[in-house]
Amino acid sequence: MLKEVYIIDGARSAFAKFGDALKDIPPVDLGAIVVKEAVNKSGVAPENVDTLELSLP
């Protein structure tokens, strides 16, 4: 059972009009970029992250 929870940082993706600049980037790849950036900004080593939450609008 999870005993402690830490919110380490956040990041957001770029945004564009539907069918515009980001149309060729799969959503999973865009999410991966955001997650990697949040972990990078936090200074926490990726191997120390057990779980993450990704929220989509």
N, C-alpha and C positions, 0 to 999 in steps of 0.2 A: 504494500500500500504506500502511496506517495505521502511523504511526511512534510516536505518543504517545497514551496513553489517560488520561483524567482522570475520576474519579468526583466529580461536583460536589455532589450532594445527593440526598436521597431524600424521598419522601412516600408516604403510603398513603391509600387511599380509606376512607370511612366503611364500616361494615359493619352488616348487619341480618339478621334471620331471612329465610329464603327466602320470597318473596311478601309481604314487609312494606314498610317505609318506602322502599326504593330500587327497588321493582318497576317504577315508571314511567320510570326513567332507563335508557336504552340503555347497554349495557356500553362501547361506543365513547365515548360522551359522558362516562361516569364516568372512563374512562382518560384522556381529554383533560384533564379537570379536574385529575387527579393530576399529569400531565406538566407542565401550565402552572404548578402550584403548586411543583413541584420546581425548575423553571427560575427562577421568581420568587424563591424562597428562596435560590438559589445566587448570585444577583447577576450571573450570566453573561448577556450579551445574547443573546436567542433566535437572532439571525442568526449567532452564533458556535457554535451547536450543530449538528454535522453528523449525528450518529447518537445514538440513545437506546435503552435497553433497558427494556422493561416486562415485569415478571414477574407472572404470575397464579398464585394458589394452586392 
